[in-house]
Amino acid sequence: MDEQNLKFTPFVDIHRALGAKMVPFAGFLMPVEYSGITDEHLTVRQNAGVFDVSHMGEIWVRGPRALDFLQYVTSNDVAKLYDGKVQYSCLPNGRGGIVDDILVYRFGAENYLLVVNASNIEKDWQWLNQNNRAGAILENVSESVVQLAIQGPQAAKILQQLTPVDLSQIAYYTFVQGMFAGVSDVIISATGYTGAGGFEIYFDKKYAASVWNAIFEAGNPYGLKPVGLGARDTLRLEMGYCLYGNDIDDNTSPIEA
């Protein structure tokens, strides 16, 4: 495999050490499976699994015109969000199709975070800037932020050992920022792409190895396993969640989706 033109997440050496099968995906070298797709799928449904989803993109939208801008470029009603709330939405392309499907996080009235698909980071960034008539302040932090998804019925028990935040109080599609595994200001989000419950966490890439190790130290008694893109796909398919580039694209309308 020619890795010369691929990007790596900060966890790539960990994946290799664990014997993961690595494949190109959305311009990144990513783990497709470790112990096998079926085993990993069932692990998430029955216990808990950890996904490296650091290939995803993160874009801040800030300033007094942030809301006006997001109301213009996204399909959902951003005005319905409150601090700590997450919204699933999409970026329509002006022809009835979808530039990307995204998550919108509200941190404040003038402070939002967009989470975008890995394959669309550059496309989304260009689209957002081209349509920034409102004059919102945009910042692409995809290179400095990492994301792990800890999914499954045991996820909360495992993660609760690592944070003073009461995870039971984080409702579905809401989030908080707090201390996690010794790292401050970690975004702890009750979201996921599996339908199995759990959390997605966002933090600075310099803490990648220490956070990963802390999660697995806490999760080993619960049967926690690393999970690759193969099981991520079967899990989302089982739940009927769309995958950009496969189920939706620039020619698919949000209504069709």
C-alpha positions as CSV (number, residue, x, y, z in Angstrom):
1,M,0.0,0.0,0.0
2,D,1.3,3.5,-1.0
3,E,1.0,5.6,2.2
4,Q,2.9,8.5,0.8
5,N,-0.1,10.7,0.0
6,L,-2.2,9.6,3.0
7,K,-2.8,11.5,6.2
8,F,-2.4,9.8,9.6
9,T,-4.4,10.3,12.8
10,P,-2.3,10.5,16.1
11,F,-3.4,7.0,16.9
12,V,-1.9,5.3,13.8
13,D,1.0,3.7,15.7
14,I,-1.4,2.3,18.3
15,H,-3.6,0.8,15.6
16,R,-0.6,-0.9,14.0
17,A,0.7,-2.2,17.4
18,L,-2.8,-3.7,18.0
19,G,-2.6,-5.6,14.6
20,A,-5.3,-3.6,12.9
21,K,-5.8,-4.0,9.1
22,M,-5.1,-0.6,7.8
23,V,-6.7,0.8,4.6
24,P,-7.0,4.2,2.8
25,F,-10.2,6.0,3.7
26,A,-11.1,9.6,2.9
27,G,-7.5,10.4,2.4
28,F,-6.4,8.9,5.7
29,L,-4.8,5.6,6.7
30,M,-7.4,4.1,9.0
31,P,-8.1,0.8,10.7
32,V,-10.8,-1.2,9.0
33,E,-10.8,-4.1,11.6
34,Y,-8.8,-5.6,14.5
35,S,-10.4,-8.9,15.7
36,G,-12.9,-9.1,12.8
37,I,-15.9,-7.1,11.8
38,T,-18.5,-9.4,13.2
39,D,-16.8,-9.7,16.6
40,E,-16.3,-5.9,16.8
41,H,-20.0,-5.3,15.7
42,L,-21.2,-7.6,18.5
43,T,-18.8,-6.1,21.0
44,V,-20.4,-2.6,20.5
45,R,-23.9,-4.0,20.7
46,Q,-23.2,-6.0,23.8
47,N,-20.4,-4.2,25.7
48,A,-18.5,-1.3,24.3
49,G,-16.0,-0.4,21.6
50,V,-13.7,2.5,20.8
51,F,-13.5,4.1,17.4
52,D,-10.8,6.4,16.2
53,V,-12.8,9.0,14.3
54,S,-10.1,11.7,14.3
55,H,-10.3,11.9,10.5
56,M,-13.5,13.9,10.9
57,G,-13.3,17.7,10.5
58,E,-14.1,20.4,13.0
59,I,-14.8,24.0,12.0
60,W,-15.6,26.8,14.5
61,V,-18.2,29.5,13.6
62,R,-18.0,32.6,15.8
63,G,-19.1,36.2,16.1
64,P,-22.3,38.2,16.2
65,R,-23.3,37.0,12.8
66,A,-22.7,33.3,13.5
67,L,-26.4,32.4,13.8
68,D,-27.4,34.4,10.7
69,F,-24.6,32.6,8.7
70,L,-25.6,29.1,9.9
71,Q,-29.3,29.8,9.2
72,Y,-28.3,30.6,5.7
73,V,-26.0,27.7,5.0
74,T,-27.6,24.8,6.9
75,S,-31.0,23.1,6.3
76,N,-32.1,22.8,10.0
77,D,-33.2,25.6,12.3
78,V,-30.1,26.6,14.3
79,A,-32.3,29.0,16.3
80,K,-33.8,26.1,18.2
81,L,-30.4,25.2,19.7
82,Y,-29.4,26.2,23.2
83,D,-26.0,26.1,24.9
84,G,-24.9,22.4,25.1
85,K,-27.3,21.2,22.4
86,V,-26.3,19.3,19.2
87,Q,-28.2,19.3,16.0
88,Y,-28.0,17.1,12.9
89,S,-28.2,19.1,9.7
90,C,-26.8,19.4,6.2
91,L,-25.3,21.9,3.9
92,P,-27.5,22.2,0.8
93,N,-25.7,23.0,-2.4
94,G,-28.2,25.4,-4.1
95,R,-29.2,22.7,-6.6
96,G,-31.2,20.7,-4.2
97,G,-28.3,18.4,-3.3
98,I,-26.2,17.9,-0.2
99,V,-22.7,19.3,0.1
100,D,-22.3,17.4,3.4
101,D,-24.3,16.2,6.4
102,I,-22.9,17.7,9.6
103,L,-23.4,18.1,13.4
104,V,-23.8,21.7,14.8
105,Y,-22.7,22.2,18.4
106,R,-23.9,25.4,20.2
107,F,-21.4,26.6,22.8
108,G,-22.9,30.1,23.0
109,A,-25.0,32.6,21.1
110,E,-21.9,33.6,19.1
111,N,-20.0,30.3,19.3
112,Y,-20.7,27.1,17.3
113,L,-18.7,24.1,16.2
114,L,-19.4,22.2,13.0
115,V,-18.3,18.5,12.7
116,V,-18.0,17.5,9.1
117,N,-17.1,14.3,7.2
118,A,-13.5,13.6,6.6
119,S,-13.8,13.3,2.8
120,N,-15.5,16.7,2.7
121,I,-13.3,18.9,5.0
122,E,-11.8,20.9,2.2
123,K,-15.0,21.0,0.1
124,D,-17.0,22.2,3.1
125,W,-14.4,24.7,4.1
126,Q,-14.5,26.3,0.7
127,W,-18.3,26.2,0.5
128,L,-18.6,27.9,3.9
129,N,-16.2,30.6,3.0
130,Q,-17.8,31.2,-0.4
131,N,-21.2,31.6,1.2
132,N,-20.1,33.6,4.2
133,R,-22.1,36.7,3.3
134,A,-22.9,37.4,6.9
135,G,-19.3,37.9,7.9
136,A,-19.1,35.1,10.5
137,I,-15.6,34.2,11.9
138,L,-14.6,30.8,10.6
139,E,-11.7,28.6,11.8
140,N,-10.8,25.2,10.6
141,V,-9.2,23.2,13.5
142,S,-9.4,19.8,12.0
143,E,-5.6,19.3,12.1
144,S,-5.4,19.9,15.9
145,V,-8.5,18.2,17.3
146,V,-8.9,14.5,17.7
147,Q,-12.1,12.5,18.3
148,L,-12.8,9.2,19.8
149,A,-16.2,7.5,19.9
150,I,-16.9,5.2,22.8
151,Q,-20.0,3.3,21.9
152,G,-22.1,0.5,23.5
153,P,-24.2,-0.2,26.6
154,Q,-21.1,-0.2,28.9
155,A,-19.7,3.0,27.6
156,A,-21.0,5.3,30.4
157,K,-19.7,3.0,33.1
158,I,-16.3,2.9,31.6
159,L,-16.0,6.6,31.0
160,Q,-17.5,7.7,34.3
161,Q,-14.3,6.5,36.0
162,L,-12.3,9.1,34.1
163,T,-14.4,12.3,34.7
164,P,-16.1,14.2,37.5
165,V,-18.8,15.1,35.0
166,D,-22.0,13.1,35.7
167,L,-22.5,11.4,32.4
168,S,-26.0,10.2,33.3
169,Q,-27.1,13.8,33.2
170,I,-25.9,14.3,29.5
171,A,-29.1,13.7,27.5
172,Y,-28.9,12.4,23.9
173,Y,-27.7,15.0,21.5
174,T,-26.3,17.3,24.2
175,F,-22.8,17.8,25.4
176,V,-20.6,19.4,28.1
177,Q,-17.0,20.4,28.5
178,G,-15.1,19.2,31.4
179,M,-12.1,17.3,32.8
180,F,-11.6,13.9,31.3
181,A,-8.6,11.5,31.9
182,G,-6.7,14.4,33.3
183,V,-7.3,16.7,30.3
184,S,-9.3,19.9,30.7
185,D,-12.0,21.2,28.4
186,V,-12.7,17.9,26.7
187,I,-16.0,18.0,24.8
188,I,-18.1,15.0,26.0
189,S,-21.0,14.5,23.6
190,A,-23.9,12.1,23.9
191,T,-23.8,11.3,20.2
192,G,-22.7,8.5,17.9
193,Y,-23.0,6.7,14.6
194,T,-23.9,3.2,15.9
195,G,-27.3,3.4,17.6
196,A,-25.7,1.6,20.6
197,G,-25.5,4.6,22.9
198,G,-22.3,6.1,24.2
199,F,-20.3,9.2,23.8
200,E,-18.0,11.0,21.4
201,I,-15.1,13.0,22.9
202,Y,-13.1,15.8,21.3
203,F,-9.7,17.0,22.6
204,D,-6.3,18.4,21.6
205,K,-4.3,15.9,19.6
206,K,-1.3,16.2,22.0
207,Y,-3.2,14.1,24.5
208,A,-4.1,11.3,22.1
209,A,-2.1,8.5,23.5
210,S,-2.7,9.3,27.2
211,V,-6.5,9.5,26.7
212,W,-6.6,6.3,24.6
213,N,-4.6,4.4,27.3
214,A,-6.7,5.7,30.1
215,I,-9.9,4.7,28.4
216,F,-8.7,1.1,27.8
217,E,-7.3,0.8,31.3
218,A,-10.8,1.7,32.6
219,G,-12.5,-0.4,30.0
220,N,-10.6,-3.7,30.1
221,P,-12.8,-5.2,32.9
222,Y,-15.9,-4.4,30.8
223,G,-14.6,-6.1,27.6
224,L,-13.8,-2.9,25.8
225,K,-12.2,-3.4,22.4
226,P,-10.9,-1.2,19.6
227,V,-13.3,-1.1,16.6
228,G,-12.5,-0.3,13.0
229,L,-14.4,1.3,10.1
230,G,-15.8,-2.1,8.9
231,A,-18.0,-2.5,12.0
232,R,-18.7,1.2,12.1
233,D,-20.3,0.7,8.7
234,T,-22.3,-2.4,9.6
235,L,-23.5,-0.7,12.8
236,R,-24.7,2.5,11.1
237,L,-26.3,0.4,8.3
238,E,-28.2,-1.7,10.8
239,M,-29.6,1.6,12.3
240,G,-30.3,3.1,8.9
241,Y,-27.9,6.0,9.3
242,C,-26.7,7.7,6.0
243,L,-23.1,7.6,4.8
244,Y,-22.1,10.5,2.7
245,G,-20.8,9.4,-0.7
246,N,-22.8,6.2,-0.5
247,D,-26.4,7.0,0.5
248,I,-26.3,10.8,0.0
249,D,-24.2,13.2,-2.1
250,D,-24.3,16.4,-4.1
251,N,-27.2,14.9,-6.2
252,T,-29.3,13.7,-3.3
253,S,-31.9,16.1,-1.8
254,P,-32.4,16.2,2.0
255,I,-36.0,15.1,1.4
256,E,-34.8,12.0,-0.4
257,A,-32.3,11.3,2.3
